[in-house]
Amino acid sequence: MSYKLILLAALVVLAAGLPQGKDDYPPAKYDFNWEVEDPESGNSYNQQESRDGDYTQGRFEVLLPDGVRQVVVYSVEGEEGGFQADVSYQ
């Protein structure tokens, strides 16, 4: 029985030392892009995205089977701002 109490106390101490919220981490910051072009299959995709703290913006393009290119330009501003997208066809 005493081993169980010691183990429980050790787990409580470990859990108390773990980060408790998002404020414990630095703000996210990144920038990436990728592209796939395969003339044989007709596949054509690309994406660019960047983030600085709570603001994210990006662009995604795909060549649809009918030859039309779909372009999605999007952004997210904070938790409250939600995902905003503008979709167009070229």
C-alpha positions as CSV (number, residue, x, y, z in Angstrom):
1,M,0.0,0.0,0.0
2,S,2.8,2.5,0.8
3,Y,4.4,1.8,-2.5
4,K,1.2,2.9,-4.2
5,L,1.2,6.2,-2.2
6,I,4.8,6.9,-3.0
7,L,4.1,6.2,-6.7
8,L,1.1,8.5,-6.7
9,A,3.0,11.3,-4.9
10,A,5.8,11.0,-7.5
11,L,3.3,11.2,-10.4
12,V,1.8,14.3,-8.8
13,V,5.2,16.0,-8.5
14,L,6.0,15.2,-12.1
15,A,2.7,16.5,-13.4
16,A,3.1,19.7,-11.4
17,G,6.4,20.4,-13.2
18,L,5.0,20.1,-16.8
19,P,4.0,23.2,-18.8
20,Q,0.4,24.1,-18.0
21,G,-0.6,26.4,-20.9
22,K,0.2,27.9,-24.3
23,D,1.9,30.8,-22.7
24,D,4.8,28.5,-21.8
25,Y,5.9,28.2,-25.5
26,P,7.3,30.9,-27.9
27,P,4.9,32.1,-30.6
28,A,4.9,29.9,-33.7
29,K,6.9,31.3,-36.7
30,Y,7.4,29.4,-40.0
31,D,7.4,29.7,-43.8
32,F,7.2,26.8,-46.2
33,N,6.2,25.8,-49.7
34,W,6.0,22.8,-51.9
35,E,5.2,21.9,-55.5
36,V,4.3,18.8,-57.5
37,E,4.3,18.9,-61.3
38,D,3.9,15.6,-63.2
39,P,3.1,16.1,-66.9
40,E,2.6,12.4,-67.5
41,S,-0.3,12.1,-65.0
42,G,-1.4,15.7,-65.2
43,N,-1.0,16.3,-61.5
44,S,-0.1,19.9,-60.6
45,Y,-0.3,21.1,-57.0
46,N,1.5,23.7,-55.0
47,Q,1.1,25.4,-51.6
48,Q,2.8,28.3,-49.8
49,E,2.1,29.1,-46.1
50,S,3.6,31.4,-43.5
51,R,2.8,32.0,-39.9
52,D,3.9,34.6,-37.4
53,G,2.3,34.2,-34.0
54,D,-1.4,34.1,-34.3
55,Y,-1.5,35.2,-37.9
56,T,-1.3,32.6,-40.7
57,Q,-1.6,33.2,-44.5
58,G,-1.2,31.0,-47.5
59,R,-2.1,30.0,-51.0
60,F,-3.0,26.6,-52.5
61,E,-3.3,25.7,-56.2
62,V,-4.5,22.5,-57.9
63,L,-5.1,21.7,-61.5
64,L,-8.5,20.1,-61.7
65,P,-9.3,17.2,-64.1
66,D,-11.2,19.5,-66.5
67,G,-8.0,21.7,-66.9
68,V,-9.2,24.5,-64.7
69,R,-6.8,25.7,-62.0
70,Q,-8.4,26.2,-58.5
71,V,-6.7,28.8,-56.4
72,V,-7.4,29.2,-52.6
73,V,-5.9,32.2,-50.8
74,Y,-6.5,31.9,-47.0
75,S,-5.7,33.5,-43.7
76,V,-6.3,32.9,-40.0
77,E,-6.0,35.6,-37.4
78,G,-5.9,34.4,-33.9
79,E,-8.3,31.9,-32.3
80,E,-11.2,34.2,-32.6
81,G,-10.7,35.2,-36.3
82,G,-11.4,31.9,-37.9
83,F,-10.4,30.6,-41.2
84,Q,-11.0,33.0,-44.1
85,A,-10.7,31.7,-47.7
86,D,-11.1,33.2,-51.1
87,V,-11.5,30.5,-53.8
88,S,-11.1,31.4,-57.5
89,Y,-10.9,29.4,-60.8
90,Q,-8.5,30.3,-63.7
